[in-house]
Amino acid sequence: MNFVLDKKNSMIITPPKTASFGRKGRPRRFELSDIFLWMPSLEWELGGVSASQIFEASDQQHLLSLMQDFGRKRKISEKRAIGMLSALDTIPETYRTWLMGALDNEGAIRSGYGSWKCMVYGRYAATGTWPPEVSFLAQNMLDLEEALEAPTTAWRNGDLVLCADLLDSSSIASQYLWPGATNIIRHGEAPNDPQVILLRILAMMEIMLSTIAMLDVHELDGARDRVQPYSEVLFPDLSDEAAPSANALFFDWLEKFSGQVGCLAKFIPQLSKPRKNLDIDSSKRQLRRWRSGGKFPSNELLDAMFRELYPYANSSQEGFEASIQVRTSQTMVLLTRRINMIQGLVSHLSQIKELVYPFGHSSAQSWRQNRYQHWYRLWLDLRIAQIKSA
């Protein structure tokens, strides 16, 4: 999100954009699906998967184009809509219902599913049960989306007082809001009031921090025995603009975890060259680009790298996926992408003088350290209880 300060230090909100996650280049639009949650398409990208990859894998690129036009509020011709109907039979029921509803621009609201529920249920539809059994993280996001539905409707309708009251009364949504936060909404002049927009960004960052802690607890083994989160090694000092990127901290961790300190470059696959023709200088340059905050490697490239680093887990696909070393490394990748997102947002927010971060913290670093420990302990306790009751 870009903030521009004028000569009077008044905040002007430019179109919501933020730099890519650990990737240099032109910023892209950053959109929220409701009052606080980010778009599901962004969640795909945080997992290392683009929407285009998902639809290309099922040979349904035309559906991606249609969805993008829905999101841009473009009119869809009747001929084009009819031409899509046969293709809808090849995708999960929840996506089909959502797309059918979206043909008249009502989308997920008409079908009774929020955009997150469409994404999650579509992902888990192959389990054979309905409603599908979803992960601990996914269920918490669905619960939050449901809790935000009524406040979001009130906010979109311009009833900011009702929006604030609904947020205050929600035991789920209020976890992410600090004393006085809803008063900013209540006293806002309009839904796009700059202070309301800033509050939405900060609340979204609090939710993102919570999901990082949740992933740390849920995805990495040994949760019941851990007191300190693994992801601590990936967080840069958010108050130091010269701090290393989360990318650099990830590769520092990977070197130590794999036992290849100072030798990591030789395990970077060069997909266009046979292994025997490895250009080590090229690999070293690539590693430096990644460490500097340049484009983060794709899931495919990282998995190929992990196969080189952990050859004993490479006897079969099942063995590779079950390996604790591989699973831990893959989860640290997920955490790194999310931390990159927070680091990019904080970089833009630093332009605002005397900004108060969620729960009264005067700096991004203080907020991150204190609130991350809060969320980690909360999700750890819940995860331990879940394991014991299983």
HELIX and SHEET records of a PDB file:
HELIX    1   1 PRO A   40  LEU A   46  1                                   7    
HELIX    2   2 ALA A   51  ALA A   57  1                                   7    
HELIX    3   3 GLN A   61  GLY A   71  1                                  11    
HELIX    4   4 GLU A   78  LEU A   88  1                                  11    
HELIX    5   5 GLU A   93  ALA A  102  1                                  10    
HELIX    6   6 GLY A  107  SER A  111  1                                   5    
HELIX    7   7 SER A  115  TYR A  124  1                                  10    
HELIX    8   8 ALA A  125  THR A  127  5                                   3    
HELIX    9   9 PHE A  136  ARG A  156  1                                  21    
HELIX   10  10 LEU A  160  SER A  169  1                                  10    
HELIX   11  11 ALA A  173  TYR A  176  5                                   4    
HELIX   12  12 ALA A  181  ARG A  186  1                                   6    
HELIX   13  13 PRO A  194  GLU A  219  1                                  26    
HELIX   14  14 ALA A  223  ASP A  225  5                                   3    
HELIX   15  15 TYR A  230  LEU A  234  5                                   5    
HELIX   16  16 ALA A  246  SER A  258  1                                  13    
HELIX   17  17 LEU A  264  PHE A  267  5                                   4    
HELIX   18  18 ARG A  275  ASN A  277  5                                   3    
HELIX   19  19 ILE A  280  ARG A  291  1                                  12    
HELIX   20  20 ASN A  299  LEU A  309  1                                  11    
HELIX   21  21 PRO A  311  ALA A  313  5                                   3    
HELIX   22  22 GLN A  317  ALA A  322  1                                   6    
HELIX   23  23 ILE A  324  LEU A  349  1                                  26    
HELIX   24  24 PRO A  358  GLY A  360  5                                   3    
HELIX   25  25 ALA A  364  SER A  389  1                                  26    
SHEET    1   A 2 PHE A   3  LEU A   5  0                                        
SHEET    2   A 2 MET A  11  ILE A  13 -1                                        
SHEET    1   B 2 LYS A  17  THR A  18  0                                        
SHEET    2   B 2 ARG A  28  ARG A  29 -1                                        
END                                                                             
